[in-house]
Amino acid sequence: MGVAFSGGLSPADIVECVKLAEALGYESAWVAEGHGGDQFAILGACAVETRKIRLGTSISSVFVRSATTIGIAAATVDQLSSGRFILGLGGSRRVQVEPEHGSSFVQPTARLRDTIAIVRALVRHGAVSHRGEVVTIERFDLWFPPHRPDIPIYVADAEHDRARRRARRARRAPRGTRRDGGRRGVADPVRGGRHRRRRA
């Protein structure tokens, strides 16, 4: 069971809600990326005001912050929360990335893979050098020791969501036909399709 709030709350209000959620026995609290305040700043405040509840981003877009900025923010909240942080990452959507943030929505899945690799290396080793599909980091050092070498990463990937929807439509179509009435070959059920939120 969960409770969701959308709009109307200040960052201080959200911190109070998370404190109340912990007192009521909720196991986790998630802060979305949007217009209600910086999610990592809010989670950092929640971290110092709580003791048990897990804290996560739902989600942090790989187009809004650089990969190293996400890594240092994740390590910071994990340090403040004594290891209760979960990093939710995703590519977001073109309609949000381009008009709202002025970034080009290019190769979201590749950027997501690079960001995950960079965050993992930075938290595990305290430094990262990376040459990926779309992101290259010569070197970035973390100037404090991470609380733990591995922070859980959950992934929301719209590309895989679309593939799963196409697969479901293909399975519902009459055998030997496409949805447009033409003939089709073997439908690919996208074996091993990933859930919307999955552990990276």
C-alpha positions in Angstrom: 0.0 0.0 0.0 1.3 3.5 -0.8 0.3 7.1 -0.7 1.2 9.6 -3.4 1.2 13.4 -3.4 1.3 15.5 -6.6 1.7 19.2 -6.3 0.9 21.6 -3.5 3.6 20.5 -1.0 6.7 22.5 -0.2 10.0 20.7 0.3 9.6 21.1 4.1 6.1 19.6 3.9 7.5 16.6 2.1 10.1 16.0 4.8 7.3 16.1 7.4 5.3 13.6 5.4 8.3 11.2 5.2 8.8 11.5 9.0 5.1 10.7 9.5 5.4 7.8 7.0 8.2 6.3 9.1 6.3 6.7 12.3 3.3 4.9 10.7 5.5 2.0 9.6 6.0 2.6 5.9 9.1 0.9 4.5 10.1 3.4 1.9 9.6 7.0 0.6 10.2 8.0 -3.0 10.6 11.5 -4.4 10.0 12.2 -8.1 11.9 14.6 -10.3 9.8 17.5 -11.3 8.8 21.0 -10.2 8.3 20.4 -6.4 11.9 20.9 -5.3 15.2 19.2 -5.9 14.7 15.5 -5.2 18.2 14.9 -3.8 18.1 17.9 -1.5 14.7 16.8 -0.2 15.9 13.2 0.4 19.0 14.5 2.1 16.8 16.5 4.5 14.7 13.4 5.0 17.8 11.3 5.7 18.8 13.4 8.7 15.3 13.5 10.1 14.6 9.8 9.9 16.3 6.5 11.1 14.7 3.5 9.4 12.6 4.3 6.3 14.3 3.7 2.9 14.6 6.7 0.6 14.7 6.7 -3.2 14.4 8.7 -6.3 11.5 7.9 -8.6 13.0 8.6 -10.9 16.1 10.7 -11.6 16.5 11.5 -15.3 19.9 10.8 -16.9 19.3 13.9 -19.1 18.8 16.4 -16.3 22.0 15.9 -14.5 25.4 14.6 -15.6 26.3 11.0 -14.7 28.9 12.1 -12.2 26.6 14.6 -10.6 24.0 11.8 -10.2 26.7 9.6 -8.7 27.9 12.2 -6.2 24.3 13.1 -5.2 23.5 9.4 -4.7 26.6 8.9 -2.6 25.8 11.9 -0.5 22.2 10.8 0.3 23.4 7.3 1.0 26.0 8.7 3.4 23.5 10.9 5.2 21.0 8.1 5.5 23.5 5.5 6.7 22.9 3.2 3.7 19.1 3.6 3.2 19.2 5.2 -0.2 17.9 3.6 -3.5 18.7 5.3 -6.8 15.9 5.2 -9.3 17.1 6.1 -12.8 15.4 6.6 -16.1 15.6 8.3 -19.5 12.4 10.3 -18.9 10.6 11.3 -22.1 11.3 13.7 -25.0 8.3 15.9 -24.1 9.9 16.6 -20.7 13.6 16.6 -21.6 13.7 19.0 -24.5 11.2 21.7 -23.8 11.6 21.8 -20.0 15.4 21.3 -19.7 16.8 22.3 -23.1 18.6 19.0 -23.6 18.5 16.8 -26.7 16.7 13.5 -26.2 19.2 11.3 -28.0 19.9 7.6 -27.3 18.1 7.4 -24.0 18.9 3.7 -23.4 22.6 4.1 -24.2 22.8 7.1 -21.9 21.1 5.2 -19.2 23.6 2.3 -19.5 26.5 4.7 -19.4 25.1 6.5 -16.3 24.6 3.3 -14.4 28.2 2.2 -15.2 29.6 5.6 -14.1 27.6 5.7 -10.9 28.6 2.2 -9.9 32.3 2.8 -10.5 32.3 6.1 -8.7 30.6 4.6 -5.6 32.6 1.5 -5.6 36.1 3.0 -6.2 35.7 6.6 -5.3 36.8 7.6 -8.8 35.7 6.9 -12.3 37.1 7.1 -15.9 34.7 6.0 -18.5 34.4 5.8 -22.3 30.9 4.6 -23.2 28.4 4.7 -26.0 27.4 8.4 -25.5 29.2 9.5 -22.3 32.9 9.9 -21.8 34.5 10.9 -18.5 38.2 11.4 -18.4 38.4 11.2 -14.6 36.2 12.3 -11.7 37.1 11.8 -8.0 34.8 11.6 -5.1 36.3 13.6 -2.2 34.7 11.6 0.6 34.5 7.8 1.3 31.1 6.3 0.2 29.1 4.7 3.0 29.0 1.4 1.0 30.4 0.1 -2.2 27.1 -0.7 -3.9 23.9 1.4 -3.9 20.8 -0.3 -5.2 19.8 1.0 -8.6 16.3 0.6 -10.0 15.7 1.3 -13.7 12.7 2.7 -15.5 13.2 2.5 -19.2 10.5 3.8 -21.6 12.1 2.0 -24.6 11.6 -1.4 -22.9 8.1 -0.4 -21.9 7.2 0.2 -25.5 8.7 -3.1 -26.6 6.6 -4.9 -24.0 3.5 -3.2 -25.2 4.3 -4.2 -28.8 4.9 -7.7 -27.7 1.5 -7.9 -25.9 -0.3 -6.6 -29.0 1.5 -9.1 -31.1 0.4 -12.0 -28.8 -3.2 -10.8 -28.9 -3.4 -10.6 -32.8 -4.9 -13.6 -34.7 -2.3 -16.2 -35.6 -0.8 -15.5 -39.0 -1.9 -11.8 -39.2 -0.7 -8.4 -38.2 -2.9 -5.9 -36.5 -3.2 -4.1 -39.9 -4.6 -7.3 -41.5 -1.5 -8.2 -43.4 0.5 -11.4 -43.0 3.2 -11.6 -40.4 6.2 -13.7 -39.6 7.0 -15.1 -36.2 6.0 -12.7 -33.4 8.9 -11.9 -31.0 7.5 -11.9 -27.5 10.5 -9.9 -26.3 11.7 -12.7 -24.0 13.0 -11.5 -20.7 11.3 -8.1 -21.2 12.1 -5.9 -18.2 9.6 -4.5 -15.8 9.1 -0.8 -15.5 11.0 -0.7 -12.3 13.8 -3.3 -12.2 17.0 -3.7 -10.4 20.0 -2.8 -12.5 
